Amino acid sequence: MAEATLASAQFEHKLVSPNLILEGKVHYGFIYAQHLELELFNAHFPAFEVIVQKMTYGKHQWERDYNYPLIGVSMLYSGLGNNPSLGSGYALMPFINFPLYKSKKFTGGFRLALGVGFISKPFDRISNYKNLAIGSHLNAAVNLLFEARYRINYFLTLTTGISLQHFSNGSLKLPNYGINVFMVNLGVAYRPFRENHNINDRFFAPTRPYSAIIRRSLEIDIGVLAGYKNMQAIYGKNYWVTHFYTNTFLQVSPKSKFGIGLDCSYDPSQITTLEMKSIPVDNKLSVIRPGINGAYQLVMSRLGFLFNLGCYLGGKEKSNGPLYEKISVQYNFAKNIFAAVMIKVHWGRADYIGWGLGYRFDVVYGKKTVK
């Protein structure tokens, strides 16, 4: 009997069950044809989403910094207009839903989801040559959602919002114009368990070491990435891209870092591109493209989301234009060493995905008080 009482008490104090929220959404949207080749896919269609998520209670410092976001996983399905050349789209995406405004009944927020997608009918030069959007079954899936949540009672919450769903393989296999779907949605969220009243961690204000508040430093990241481009469908072979970069950040809040970046990339597929245009390439290093960019990092404990917007400073092959964007996820698995995944983009079209390692160090320029 005592063992049963103890087990019951232990269960009541777990954070898992009272945090759980189940949600269903119905979307309606259309494919945005960012290239002329994609206009044959124009259609309006529904999509369906099942979400398993949980509320955060401040177990980690970053949860307090971001006003207790929702974290979970989304499962999305859409027929994509039932086009015989495109097929259906599926996505499994972990996400974080950041509250931008909160009141007792209403929450306005932004959700960032990143995971894996599946397109049932990718390009095939014999059997499905009309699908110039996607060249592979497996793709990266990204969802950006602005939503409003209205709490009816403890158990039920109504949700609505607008979102962008993106499928792309990052030019791992061409063609890869990508699929962008704009949608509006309605949903219902259900909380199946009552909250444990013994959970009071989230109501205590966060505390930080005083030294961390007054310590001033610049963070400098140096990294190298390798990217793979499958261009069999166009050039008959594949290429490896090398990307060196550095970012210098100033942390302006517990959540945000702003800075400037420099990078340099070598893409041998550009040599083939120039030669097919009858432009001779006497020096292979002439296709190296240095660039300068503005940088922003969203900090979540050891995890960082990086956004760079830049301009090329040189390079012989210029068909992608002078501007580029980079989106990266960086994880500090040791004190000064991090792993990174980056996608490089030119005006919404993915150029390649890179994986690599880097080193981080701080340059202190302000006072530092001993704890």
N, C-alpha and C positions, 0 to 999 in steps of 0.2 A: 504493500500500500504506500509506504514511504517512497519507494522507488518510482511509483506511478506519479505521485505528487511532485517529485523532483523533476521528472521528465516533462510534466506539464508546465512547470514553472520555467524550465529552460526553453521550451518551445515558445512561450509567451514573450520572452525577451529577445527572440530572434528578430532581426530587421527585415528579413526577406519577405515574409508573408504580408505584413501590413503595408509594405511599400508597393506591392504589385498592382499594376493597372493594365487591363486589357482594352484594346481599342480597335474599332473597324472604321474605315473611311471608304467612301465612294467618290471617285474623281471623274471629271469630264474635261477633255482637253483636245489639243490638236498638235500635230507635228509642225515645228517651225522649220521651213525650208531655207536654211542659211546659204545654200548653194543651188544653182539652177538644176543640177542633176537630181535633187531631192524633191522637186515639185510634183513628181508623179505619185508621191506618198501623201499628198495633201488629203486630210480627212479629219472628221470630228468623231471622237470615240470615248467610251468609258474606261476606267481602270479601277482596280479594287486593291485595297491594302489592309493587311492584318498586322497589328502592332502589339508587342509585348514589351512593357517598360516598367520602370520603378522610379519612385521619388527618392531623391537624395536627402540625407539628414545631417550633413556636415561631418561625416566620419573623416573626410580628408579636407585639407585646407582649401583646395581649389573649389570644392562644392560650396563653401561659404562665399568665396570670392565671386562666384557666378550666380549667387542668389538661389541656390538649391535647384539646379536644373533637373529635368527628366532624362534618364538614359535608358536605352533599350535597343531593340532590333525590329526592323520593318521588313515585311514580306509583301512585295508588290507584283501584280499581274495586270497586263493589258494586251488586248488583241491588236493594238496599233493600227486600227482601221481595217483589219482583215484583208490587207493587201497581200496577194499571193506571192509577191516577191520579197516581202519583208517578214511575214510570219508574226509570231507573238513575242512579247518581251516579259522577262521575269527578273526580279531583283531581290537580293537578300542583303540588307544594309544596316549595320550598327549605326547608332546616331546619338547625338546629344541635342536636347531641346533647351535653349537658353531663354529664360524669362527676361523680357525687356521691360515689362510693366506688370505689376501685381497688385491686386486688391483682394478683398475677401471672396468675391464671386468671380472676378474676371482676371484673366491672364493673357497678355499679348507676348508672343515669343517668336524666336527664330530657330529652326531646326536644321542642323547640318548632318547629313547622312552620307556615308561612303562605304561601298561594299562591292559585291560581285554581281554581274548581270549576265543573262543568257538570252540570246536572240535565236529563235528557232530556225530561221532561213537566212543564213549569211550569204555573201557573194560566192558564186561559183562560175567560173568563166564558160562553162558548158551548160549547166542546168539552171543557173540562176544569175545570169549576167546583168540583169536590170538592177540588182541591189548594189548600188555604188555607195550606200551609206555605211555598211558594216561588213568586214571581211572575215569575221570569226564568230563562233558560237559564244565563247566566253569573253566578257568585257568588264571594264570598270563601270560601276553604276554610282552616280552622284545625284543626290536630291537636296535641293534648297527650298525650304518651306517657311513662309510667314503665316502664322496662324493666330486665331483667337480662340480661347477656351473659356466657356461659361459654366460654372458649377451649379447644377440644379439642386443637388443634395450631396450628402457624403458619398454615395455610391455612384451617381451618374453625372457626367460632364458632357456637354455638347461642344463640338469643335468645328471650325471652318477655316479655310485659308486658301492661299494661292501658292503654287509651287512650280519648280522647273525640274524635270527629270531628264538626266543625261546618260546616254550609253556611248562608250567609246573604248577601243582597245589600245589607245595611245600609239597608233601606228605600228604595233607589234605585228600586225598583218594587214596589208592593204587590200582593197580600198578602206578608208577610214574617215569619211566625212563626219561621222557621228550622228546620233539621233537625239534631238532636243524636243521635249514635249512640255508645253505649258498647260497647266491644269488648275481648276478650282475644285474644292472638295467640301463635303459635309461628313461629319463623323460622330460617333458616340463612344465615350470611354466609360468603362465599368470598373469600379474598385471592389473586388470580391471580399476583402477582409477588413475588419475594423482596426483602427489604429491602436497600437499599444501605448497606453498613457504613461508608461514608464520611460518612454523614449523622450528625453528632454535635451539631448545633445545639441540640437539645432538652435535652441533658444539662447545659448551662451554666445556672447560676442567673441569673435576670433581674437587670438592673442598672437603677437609676433615678437621676436627678439628685438629689443631697442636698437641693437647694432644694425639689424637688417633695414631699419627705417632710414638711418642717416648715412649708410654706406653708399657711396657713389662710384660706379664703375661702368666701363664700356665692355660689352660682350662681343668678342670676335670669333666667328665661326669660319673654319676653313675645311672644305670638303671636296671629294672627287666622286663622280657618278659615272656609271656605265649604262648605256641604253642600247636596246636591240630594235632594229627596223627590218621587218620582213617585207621585202619589195619584189618578191618573186613574180607577182602578177604584172609588174611594170618593167623592171629591169632584169628579171631572171635570177636575182641573187639577193642575199641578205647583207646587212651592214651593222657594225658596232659603232656607237657614238660615244665619245669621251667628253665629259663636262667637268671643268674645274670652276670653283666659285669661292667667294668669301663674302660674308655679311658682317657688318658692324652695327650693333644695336645699342640703343639707350633705352633702359626700362623706365617707362613713365608711370606705370601703375603695376599692381600685382598681376594684372591680366595682359598688359600690352607692352610691346617693344617696337620702337620705330628706328629705322636706320637706312643705310645705303649699302648697295651690293655691287660687286664686280664679278664678272664671269667670263669664261672662254670655252668655246665648244669646237670640237673637230668632228665633222660628219662626212665620211667618205662618199656617201651617196650623192653629195652635191657635186663631186667630181664627175660622176656619171651624168648627172643632170646637165652640167655645162657642156660635156662632150657631145651629148645628144642634140644640143643647140648649136653644134659646130663651133663652140668656143674652146680654144685650146687651153689646157692646164699644164703649164711647164713646171710649176712648183706645187706639189700637193698641199703644202702648208698655206697656200694662198686662200684656201677655203675656210681657214680658222676664223671664227666670228667672235671677237671680243665684244663685251657689252657692259653698260652701266645701268643700274636700276634703283628704284626706290623700294624699300623693304618694310614689311610689317610682320610681326610674329604674335600670335595669340597663344598665351602660355597656360597650360593646364598641368601643373606639377612637372613631371619629367617629359611630358608630351608637348610639342609645339606645332602649330599650324602656321606655315609661312606663305606669304603672298608677295610676289615681286612683279613690278611693272617696269620694263626697261626699253632701252634703245641700243641698237647695234652701233659699234664704232668702226666696223670694217668688215672685210670678207668679200670674196670675189663673187659668190653666188648670192643674189639678192632677190630671188623670186618671192620669198616670204614677206618682203617688206622690211622697213626699218625697226618696227616695234615687236615686242614679244612679251609674253606673260609666263610666269612660273608659279605653280601651286605645289607645295611640299608638305610632307609630314615628317617630323624629326623627333626621334626618341633618344633621350640620354640614358643609355644603359650602364654607363660608368660615370665617374665624376666629371671627366673632361672629354669623353668619347661618345659619339652619337652615331646612330644609323638613320638613313634618310631615304625617302622615296619621293621622286619629283616627276611631275608631268609638265612638259614645256608646250606652250600653245602659241599659235599665231592667229589672232582674231577669231577665236573660238574653235579653231581646227588644231587638234593635237598633233604635235610633231613627233614626240617620242616620250617614253617613260624611262626614267633612270633610277638605278639603285646604287647606294654607296655608303661610305663611311666618312666621318669627319672628326675634327678636333676643335674643342671649344676652350678659350681661356679669357680671363677677365683682366682688364687694365684699370686699376683703382686710381682715381684722381681726387677723391674727397676724403673726409675724415671717417674713421672707423672706431667705434667705441667697443671695448671688450665687454662681452656679456657678463 
